[in-house]
Amino acid sequence: MKKVVILGAGLSGISTAYFLQDFDWVESVTLLEKESRPGGLCRTIEKDGYLYDIGPHILFSKDKEMLELMLSVLEEKNDLKRSNKILYKQRQVQYPFENDLSKLPEEDLKYCINAFNHNPYEDYEATNMIQFFLKTFGEGITNCYLRPYNEKIWKYDPAFMNTSMVDRIPKPTQEEIRRSAAGETVDGYLHQLYFSYPTTGGIESVPNGFLRKLRPQKCHVYTEKAVTGVRKNDDGYSIQVEDGSTYEADLVISTMPVQALTEAFSGVPDDIHKCVDGLRYNSIAISFVRTPYDLCGENYAFMIPDRNVIFHRISKMDFLGSAYHHGNEATYMVEVTYRKNDKVDAMSDEEFRSKICRGMVDIGFAHNEEDVSILDITKYEYAYVIYDLNHSANMEKIRNYYRTQGVVLNGRFGNFEYWNMDRILRESFELSKRLNEFA
């Protein structure tokens, strides 16, 4: 019988506990969460009677088994059809960009079609993100949308990012491009076309649903337990927490950011510290915004490649169901990525708010800045994994080290992989099976 301690109680930690609790070799599962409540990035904020998430989470997947599991823990759900747009030169282009080319100005349309049909890059091997875009879509679609949007969201040159984020994107056929250019809007990424969302409670309803399924006699979740030390000893592991308490474990599974784990773990060698320091990621600021009218129509998310607008994406909570809608107004989640000490991080609160309000006017979602009410701003340090060119080599060394220490890494930032909710559940499920095989 083993005592399992899971560091972090986001979706990955909670789902790992959910899968482990049924095994006889597991004596107990203890989850230690530094925040005041579980959920991690799958968190819903309540402000003045409004709800908003840490980013636009929706429930869809090609992995039908994990999708059904996610939906099964909800008390009720809304089923919706995606309506996402790209705001390009004051025009609304349906997402994905290449499937709605006829909406472009004539000069840009010709550029995109010609560069796709006569692409000098298509026979080269793509070893970074920008090479993949050029090889797959040609320089027209790349330069009009893909390059500026990705530079904006990642705050990182795509030439120094690998293809992990993009190599599953299908290449459009010449027939699809021809139809798109001729005026037919072609639905793309069909597995995302229809999605579900909790009827009430926001996306946090998913981790809360799994929490309800944890057996209290075996699983224990403790909040406000920031881990400050992890030490391996002859009998297992000793975990120290900021409040002075100590937990003993036979098995440690870490879903907390690997940076925080490495800071806490005793005796980590310098070369592993160097690899961890080399990992790149973006933080996120979510502004929850209200306008007294709705100028975006029956659409959900908008991607904004315009460099003059501070945010890269805006999503309308009202689209997700009546529980998220208030009268004739509209409420939005506005996303801005940043990194420590960059120009966004250095902005005063007043300047940041001003740029959000100005951006709402610039994209046509507000008549004037005075109509924009910023109800709340939430910042989250760990949001997006950046797959820079050194990511794979750094993570291989880090994983190998923790493997020798018997510590299991899991989760988006525990394992430092850009995993969505369905992938997190799949990884937790497969991890539990592997642990059971070797128990």
N, C-alpha and C positions, 0 to 999 in steps of 0.2 A: 504493500500500500504506500502510495506516494502523496506527499503534500505538494501541490502545484501552486506557485505564486505567479500571477500574470501582472506585469508592470504596464499600467495603462488600461483604462476602461472605455476606450472608444469602441466602434463597431467590431474591430478585429479582436480586441480583448474579450468583449462580451460574447462574440460568436465562438471564439475558441473555448471559452468556459462552457457554452451551451453544448458543444460537441463532445467535450471531455467528460461531462458529468455522468454520462451513462456507462463509463468503463469501471469495472470492478477494481482495477488497480489504482484508481484515483481515490484517495482518502478524502481530500478536500481541494477546493479551488478558491484561492483568495485573489481578488483583484484590487490593486492599489491605484487610485486615480488622484492626481494632484489638484484637479479642478473641483468646484463645489458640487458638481453633478456629473454623471457619466455622459457619454455620447461622442466626445471628440469632435471631429469635423462634421459629423452627422448631428448637428445641434440646431435647435430652433430657439430663437430669441423672442420673448414677449415684451412688447413696449407699448404702453398706453392702449392696450386692447388689440394691438396688431401683432401678427406673427411674421417672422422672416427667418430664413435659414442662412447658414454660413456658405453662401453660394447656391447655385440652382441645381439642387439634387432632384433627380427624377428616377423612377424605377422602370428599367427596361434591361434586356439582356438577350444575347444569343444562347446563354447558358440557362436553359429552361428550368432545370432542376433548382438552381439557386434562385432564379426569379420567383418560382412558385413558393420557395421557402420564405423569401422576403415578404411576399404578399400574404402568406399564411399567418404571419404574426400581427398583421394589422387588424384592427377591429372593423374598419370600413375603408374603401378606397374609391377614388374617382379614376375613370379610364378616359384618357385624353388623346387627341391627335396633335402631334407636334406642329407648331407654326413658328419657326425660327427664321429670322431675317438678318441680312447683312446690310448695314447702312453705308451705301457707297455713293459718294458725290450727290447727296440729297435724294438718292433713289433707294427703294427697298428691293433688294435682291434676295430671293429665297435661298436659304441655306440647303445644301452646299453650293458655293459660288458657281462652280462649273456647270451646274444643272439649271441655271437660270440666266444665261448670258445675254439673252435678248433685252434684258432690262438695262444693260450698260449703255453709256453714250456710244454713238456710232464708231468713233475713233478707237475707243477701248475695245469694243466688240471685235472689230477687224484685227486689232493687235492680238487679242487672245486666240481667235480662231486660226489666224495665219501661223502664230508661234506654236500652236498645238499640232497643226497639220504638217508643219515643216520644222521639226524639232531636232536640232543637231545634238541634243544631249541624251536622247532616248537609248542609245546603245552603250552608254557608259555605266559602270557600276556605281551606285550611289552609296557613299560612305558617311555622309552627314545629312542633316535635315534639308538644307538648301539644295544640295545635289539631288535629293529625292524629289523635291518639288519641281525642279527644272526637268528632270528625267521623265516624271509622270505627267506633268501638266503643261510644260513649255514655259518660256519666260514671260508670256503675257499674263496668264492667270497667276503665276508666281509673283510678278512685280506689282500687279494691280491690287492683289488681295493677300495672298499667302505670306509673302515676305513681310509687309508692314504689319499685318495682324500678329504674326508670331513674334516679331521683334518687340511688339508692344506688350503682349501678354507675358513673354518670358523675360523681358529686359536683358536679353542675351542674344548674341549674334548666332543665327541658325547655322552658320558655317562651322561653329564650334559645338554643335549638338549632334548626337548620333541619331540613328533612324528609329529608335525604340518607340517613339511616340507616333510615328507616321507610316511605318512600313506595312501596316495592315490596311491602309487606305486603298480601295480599289481604283485602278486606272480607268477613266471613262473611255468608252470606245469612240471612234470617229462618228459613228451613227448617233450616239448620245449627244456629242458635241454639236453635230449638225442640227439635231432636233431642238437642242437648247438655244442655239443661235437663231433658229427660225421662229422662235416665239413659244415653243412648248416648254412648260416648266416640268422637268423630269424629277420625280421623287428620288432622292438619294439616301444612302445609309438606312435601308428599309427596316433594319432591326430597331432603329430609334424612332421610327415614324409614329408609332403608338406607344404610349407609356402610361404608367399609373402614378398616383400620388395619394398620400393619406387624406381622407376626407376632412379630418380635423387633426390638430396637433402638430402639423408640419412634419418635416422629415425625421425629427427626433422620435416620432412614433415607431420607426423601425427598430433602433436600438432599445427603446423602451419595451417593445413587443418581445424581444429576446430576453430582456431582463425579467419580464414576467414569467418566462419559461425556465428560469434558473431555479433549481431546487434549493430552498433555503437551508436544508439540513446538510447540504454539501458545498454550496457556493456562497461566498461572502464578498460583498462589494463595499469597499471603504473609500470615501471621498476625502478631499483635502489631505491627501497622504502623498506629498511630494517626496520621491525617493532621492536620498542624498548619498547612499552608500550601498554597494553590493559586493560582498566578499565570499569567495569560494573557500570552503574548508573541507576537512576530511569527511564530515558527515553530510555535506550538502552546501547550502548557501545561507548566508545571513544578510538580511535586507534592512537597512536603516532608513528611517523616515524623518522628515524635517521636524516633526513634533516630538521626536525623541523615542518613539516606539520602534520595536524591532520585530521582524517576522522571519521565521525559519522555513526553509523550503528544501525539498528533494529535487525539484525541477523548477527552473526559472524560464518563463517565456516573456520576452520583452517586446511590447508593441509601442513603448515610448520612443521618441526620436532617438536614433542611434547616437546622435551627438550627446544627448543627456545621459544615456546609458554609459557611454564611454567616459564621461566625466565622473560618473558615480562608481564605476567598476574598479576594483582595486587591482593595481599592478599591470595596467594596460601598457604595452611597450610603445616606445616613441614612434616607431614606423606605422603602427596602427592609428595612433593619434594623428599622424600626418595624413593618412588616408581619409580619416573622418573629417579633418579640417578641409580637405579637398572636395568634399561633397557640396554640391550647389543646390539651392532651393530658393523659392520665392515665398514671401509672406503675403498676406492679403488684408485689405481693408474693405469691409462691406458697409456701404452707406445705405441706410433704409430711408427711402425718399417718398414723399407724398406730393401729388399735385391735385388741385381741386377739380380736375377734369381729366379725361382720357383722350390723348392724342395719338396713341399707338395702335388702336384697334384690337381686334381679336388675335393677338399674337403674344407669344411668351417671351422668347429671348432674342436679343439683338446683338450682333457682333459689330464692333466699330473699329475699323482699321485706321481712321483719321488720327494722325499723331497730335493734332491740336486739341483733341478731347482727351481728358485725363484717364477716363475709364475705358476698358476694352470690351466690356459686356454689361448689358442691363437686362434684367428679367422682371417680368410683371407678376407679382404674387396673385393678383386678382384672377389671372388666367387659370389658376389651379383649383378653383372651386368657390362656392358661395361663402364658406367659412373664412376665406381670405379676402373677401370683397366688402368694401364699406361705401355704401351710397353711390354717388356718381363720380367719386374721386378715383384715383389710381395710385397704387403703391408699388414701388420698385426696389429690387436689390441691385445696387450699383457696385461693380467690382473694380478695384484698383490693386494691381500687384506691385510689390516693392521689395527692396532688400535693405538691410540695416545700413544706414549712413548714405543711402542714395538720395536723390533730390526729392523724392516723395516723402521718404522718412524724415528728411530735414525740414519739411514744410511745417509752418505753424498750423494749428487747428483752424484758424480763421482763413488762411490761404487755401487749405485743402477744401474746406466747405465752399469757398467761393468758386473754386474750379469745378466742383461737382455741379453747382447751380448754373454756372456758365455753360458747361457741357450739355445740360438738359435743354437749354435754349438752343444751342448750336445744332443738336440732332433733331430739333423740332418737337420735343416732348413737353415743352413749356413755352408759353408766350413771352414770359419775362422772368428774370431771376427771382423776383419777389413772390412768384407763385410756387416756388420750390421750397418745400419744408423738409429739412433733414431731421428726421425723428430720432435717429440713433446712428452711431458708428461703432462697429466691432472690428477689432484687429486681431488677427491670428498669425502667430509667428511662422508656424509650419503649415504650408498650404499646398505648394506645388513642387514636386521633385523635378529638378532640371537634369536631363540626360546629357550632360556635357561629354566631351570625347574621353574623359578619364573616368567616367562613372563606373563602367563595367569592371575595369581593373581595380579601382579602389574598393568596390563592394565585394569583389571576389576575395581580396585579402582580409577585409573586415569579417565577412561571413566565415571564412576559414578559421580566423582567430577565435571567434565566439563558439564555433563548433568544437574547437579543442577545449574550451572551457565548459562545454556542456550546456551553454545558454542558447536558447532557440529564439531567433528573430522572426517577427511576423508583423504584418500591417504595413500601411503606406510608408510611414516614416520609421517604423521599427526595422523593416527590411529595405527601406529606401527605394521603393518602386511605386510608380504612378498607377495605383490600383483603384478602380471604382468599387462601388459597394458590392456588386455581384462577384467581382474578382476577389475581394476581401473574404467574402463568405466561402468561395471555392477554396482559397488558400487555407483558411482555418479548418475547413472540412478535411482537406487532404493532409494537412499537418496532423490532425487528430488521428487519422488512420495510420500514418507512419509511426506516431508515438505508440499507438496501440500494438502495432506489429512487433515493436522492440521492447515492449514492457515486460 
